[in-house]
């Protein structure tokens, strides 16, 4: 039997070819590519320029309020595709690097949102409006911001606990303030679209939960609808015990007259093995325990990384983490041929339904949480192989300067254990031979966490020129039923 092999060009064990693979340089370049995220140096220069513009009236992060003007976020502004292609393929001049900046102008007489392009970097000298967008975007369409969220929660904690603190303690075993180890918290929210409410107003349902691991699995039948104004936040409705009320006092009156018939929910004992705790329990399936299988790269890494540019076998590409859109790859080439100019995530949409108003209106576009800032802290040996290359990024979100996020991406080669192709010919008439090839792929992975959901996103590169994008949803999946559950699902595109 003849055996065909694809190993003849590979170095034997201990004879690694120097200079060809395993070159990893993740340092920020002084001359970053047209696709690269903003560097720390560029963000610092950008913020210095913006704060010099008196017309913007920007305040520092410590002074951010809804009625002030401040930088919400910034990221790399991708030049036109034609200018980039001319630069890459025809040696045209490199397009100037610029930043896309989102500013909340709560200080104006008529507050709005401004999006501007600032450049050239790293020494900006001017700015202009984003050409394809309105110069002034209505203020009610901004995402929930940190200053606003903190202000609303503080208002709710004080008002609710002052009037209903005793009721909450009797029914749910805890309070919102002065609660020691048995606290109730307001974190989960349902923004209400103007399309659903029929009002050009900014409204959000705020839910109350018991604060225990994990709080999302300890929701209470209590929520408030907040009308969010620039200068005033007010409670518009209250949901309690399966009914809708106009205000907190109506809830108190109902409770006083019916407290004997309302179901109580005991506060979880955090010292026990609560069902909601992410803790291994039960009898180990193998006794005594044996170590899990591991994968090794006997001759070292078979790819190169230079800043954010990757070379692997016949593949090469650039990658970045967009603040708003999440992971993206650019200029993907196989055997020097451009396969795709851009492949990336645009948004994550989650739609629910339910009989409660905060469930019926729960339609989330998760980019409102700035996807890029929700990816960090990948754990070697669990989220990615231990010998993976871990890459961080630098972003600016409601702050005065750059913030470094660690372990945002991991890059690793992986043997799938499935042959890419094979044939075994048994018959003399057809020629006796076996031919097979292992499936080894390069994986660029990130994991985006949106409150209770974890989205594992892989870009997978095969040696035959195929590329796959795969998304796996895991974490604490909210089912909006009487019992939430833990689960996962997978989505894949070739």
Residue pairs with C-beta under 8 A, 6 or more apart in sequence:
1 432
1 433
1 434
2 432
2 433
2 434
3 433
3 434
3 435
4 433
4 434
4 435
4 436
6 437
10 299
11 17
11 299
13 298
13 299
16 22
16 299
16 300
21 300
21 301
21 302
21 303
21 304
22 300
22 301
22 302
22 303
22 304
23 304
23 305
23 306
24 301
24 304
24 305
24 389
25 305
25 306
25 307
26 305
26 307
26 389
26 391
26 392
27 307
28 39
28 40
28 41
28 307
29 36
29 39
29 307
32 39
32 42
32 97
32 307
33 307
33 308
33 309
33 318
34 78
34 79
34 84
34 87
34 88
34 94
34 95
34 97
35 76
35 78
35 308
35 318
35 320
35 330
35 331
36 76
36 307
36 308
36 318
36 320
37 75
37 76
37 308
37 320
37 321
37 393
37 394
37 395
38 46
38 74
38 75
38 76
38 99
38 121
38 394
38 396
38 402
39 122
39 394
40 394
40 402
40 404
41 122
42 97
42 99
42 121
42 122
43 74
43 99
43 394
43 396
43 401
43 402
44 401
44 402
45 121
45 122
45 123
45 124
46 74
46 99
46 101
46 118
46 121
46 124
47 71
47 396
47 400
47 401
49 118
49 124
49 125
50 56
50 58
50 71
50 101
50 118
51 58
53 127
56 69
56 103
57 69
57 107
58 69
58 70
58 71
58 103
59 65
59 68
59 69
59 70
60 400
61 70
61 398
61 399
61 400
64 70
64 146
64 147
64 398
65 106
65 147
65 151
66 106
66 145
66 147
66 148
66 151
66 230
66 231
67 106
67 107
67 111
67 230
67 231
68 106
68 107
69 103
69 104
69 105
69 106
69 107
69 108
70 103
70 104
70 398
71 101
71 102
71 103
71 396
71 398
72 102
72 103
72 104
72 142
72 145
72 397
72 398
73 101
73 102
73 323
73 324
73 370
73 395
73 396
73 397
73 398
74 99
74 100
74 101
74 102
74 118
74 323
74 396
75 99
75 100
75 322
75 323
75 324
75 372
75 395
76 97
76 98
76 99
76 100
76 320
76 322
77 98
77 99
77 100
77 117
77 119
78 84
79 95
79 96
79 98
80 95
81 341
83 92
83 95
84 95
85 341
86 92
87 93
87 94
87 95
88 331
96 119
96 120
96 121
97 119
97 120
97 121
97 122
98 117
98 118
98 119
98 120
98 121
99 117
99 118
99 119
99 121
99 124
100 115
100 116
100 117
100 130
101 115
101 116
101 117
101 118
101 127
102 113
102 114
102 115
103 113
103 114
103 115
103 116
104 111
104 113
104 139
104 142
104 145
105 111
105 112
105 113
105 114
105 139
106 139
106 230
110 139
111 139
111 230
112 136
112 137
112 138
112 139
113 136
113 137
113 138
113 139
113 141
113 142
114 129
114 135
114 136
114 137
115 129
115 130
115 133
115 137
116 127
116 128
116 129
116 130
117 127
117 128
117 129
117 130
118 124
118 126
118 127
119 125
119 126
119 127
129 135
139 230
140 194
140 200
140 201
140 202
143 368
143 369
143 370
144 189
144 191
144 204
144 368
145 398
146 398
147 398
148 228
149 189
151 233
152 204
152 206
152 226
152 228
152 233
153 186
153 187
153 206
155 233
156 176
156 186
156 206
156 224
156 226
156 235
157 176
157 177
157 186
158 177
159 235
159 248
160 168
160 176
160 208
160 224
160 248
161 168
161 175
161 176
161 177
161 178
163 248
163 249
163 252
164 248
164 251
164 252
164 255
165 175
165 176
165 177
167 251
167 252
167 255
167 259
168 174
168 175
168 176
168 184
168 208
168 222
169 175
170 259
170 264
171 255
171 262
171 264
171 265
172 184
172 210
172 220
172 222
172 264
172 265
172 267
173 182
173 210
173 265
173 266
173 267
174 182
174 183
174 184
174 210
174 211
174 267
175 182
175 183
175 184
176 183
176 184
176 185
176 186
176 208
181 270
182 267
183 210
183 211
184 208
184 209
184 210
184 211
184 220
185 208
185 209
185 210
185 211
185 215
186 206
186 207
186 208
186 209
187 207
187 209
187 215
187 451
188 206
188 207
188 209
188 216
188 219
188 451
189 204
189 205
189 206
189 207
190 204
190 205
190 207
190 358
190 359
190 361
190 362
191 203
191 204
191 205
191 368
192 203
192 204
192 205
192 225
192 361
193 361
193 363
194 200
194 201
196 361
197 203
201 227
202 227
202 228
202 229
203 225
203 226
203 227
203 228
203 236
204 225
204 226
204 228
205 223
205 224
205 225
205 226
205 239
205 357
205 358
205 361
206 223
206 224
206 225
206 226
207 219
207 220
207 222
207 223
207 358
208 219
208 220
208 222
208 223
209 215
209 216
209 218
209 219
209 220
210 218
210 220
210 265
210 267
210 268
211 218
212 218
212 267
212 268
212 270
212 274
212 276
213 270
213 274
213 276
213 277
213 278
214 276
214 277
214 278
214 452
214 476
216 451
216 452
216 476
216 478
216 484
217 275
217 276
217 476
217 484
218 268
218 276
219 484
220 265
221 239
221 240
221 241
221 242
222 238
222 239
222 240
222 241
223 238
223 239
223 356
223 357
223 358
224 235
224 237
224 238
224 239
224 248
225 235
225 236
225 237
225 238
225 239
225 357
225 358
226 233
226 234
226 235
226 236
227 233
227 234
227 235
227 236
235 247
235 248
237 244
237 245
237 246
237 357
238 244
238 245
238 246
238 247
238 248
238 250
238 251
239 245
239 356
239 357
239 358
240 251
240 254
240 255
241 254
241 262
241 263
243 254
244 357
245 251
245 254
255 262
268 274
268 276
273 279
273 281
276 476
294 385
294 386
295 385
295 414
295 415
296 387
297 387
297 413
301 387
301 389
301 413
302 312
302 313
302 413
303 310
303 311
303 312
303 313
303 411
303 413
303 442
304 310
304 311
304 312
305 389
305 391
305 411
308 318
308 319
308 320
308 391
309 316
309 317
309 318
310 316
310 317
310 318
310 319
310 411
310 442
310 444
312 413
312 442
312 461
313 442
313 463
314 334
314 335
314 463
314 465
315 332
315 333
315 334
315 442
315 461
316 331
316 332
316 333
317 329
317 330
317 331
317 332
317 333
318 329
318 330
318 331
319 327
319 328
319 329
319 330
319 409
319 444
319 459
320 327
320 328
320 330
320 393
321 327
321 328
321 372
321 375
321 393
321 395
321 405
321 408
321 409
321 446
322 328
322 344
322 371
322 372
323 370
323 371
323 372
323 373
323 395
323 396
323 397
324 367
324 370
324 371
324 372
325 344
325 345
325 346
325 347
325 367
325 371
325 372
326 344
326 345
326 348
326 367
326 371
326 372
326 375
326 446
326 448
326 457
327 344
327 345
327 375
327 409
327 444
327 446
327 457
327 459
328 342
328 343
328 344
328 345
329 340
329 342
329 343
329 344
329 444
329 459
330 341
330 342
331 338
331 341
332 338
332 339
332 340
332 341
332 343
332 467
333 339
334 465
335 465
339 465
339 467
340 467
343 459
343 467
343 469
345 371
345 457
346 367
347 365
347 366
347 367
347 371
348 365
348 366
348 367
348 371
348 448
348 450
348 455
349 363
349 364
349 365
349 366
350 362
350 363
350 364
350 366
350 453
351 362
351 363
351 364
352 359
352 360
352 362
352 363
352 478
352 480
353 359
353 360
353 480
354 360
354 362
354 480
356 480
359 480
362 480
364 450
366 448
366 450
369 450
369 451
370 397
371 448
371 450
372 393
372 395
373 395
373 397
373 405
374 448
374 449
374 450
375 405
375 408
375 409
375 446
375 447
375 448
375 449
376 392
376 405
376 406
376 407
376 408
377 406
377 407
378 384
378 390
378 407
378 408
378 409
378 410
378 445
378 446
378 447
379 407
380 386
380 388
380 390
383 410
383 445
383 447
383 456
384 390
384 410
384 412
384 445
385 410
385 412
385 414
387 412
388 410
388 411
388 412
389 410
389 411
389 412
390 406
390 407
390 409
390 410
391 407
391 408
391 409
391 410
391 411
392 404
392 405
392 406
392 407
392 408
392 409
393 404
393 405
393 408
393 409
394 402
394 403
394 404
394 405
395 402
395 403
395 405
396 402
396 403
397 403
408 446
409 444
409 445
409 446
410 443
410 444
410 445
410 446
411 442
411 443
411 444
411 445
412 442
412 443
412 445
413 440
413 441
413 442
413 443
414 440
414 441
414 442
414 443
415 438
415 439
415 440
416 439
416 440
416 441
417 439
418 439
419 436
419 437
419 438
419 439
420 437
420 438
420 439
420 462
420 463
420 464
421 435
421 436
421 437
422 434
422 435
422 436
422 437
423 433
423 434
423 435
423 436
424 433
424 434
424 436
425 431
425 432
425 433
425 434
426 432
437 463
439 462
439 463
440 463
441 460
441 461
441 462
441 463
442 460
442 461
443 458
443 459
443 460
443 461
444 458
444 459
444 461
445 456
445 457
445 458
445 459
446 457
447 454
447 455
447 456
447 457
448 454
448 455
448 457
449 455
449 475
452 475
452 476
452 477
452 478
453 473
453 474
453 475
453 476
453 477
454 473
454 474
454 475
455 471
455 472
455 473
456 471
456 472
456 473
456 474
457 469
457 470
457 471
458 468
458 469
458 470
458 471
458 472
459 467
459 468
459 469
460 467
460 468
460 469
460 470
461 467
462 468
466 494
467 494
468 492
468 493
468 494
469 492
469 493
469 494
470 490
470 491
470 492
470 493
471 490
471 491
471 492
472 488
472 489
472 490
472 491
473 488
473 489
473 490
473 491
474 487
474 488
475 486
476 484
476 486
477 484
477 485
477 486
477 487
477 488
478 484
479 485
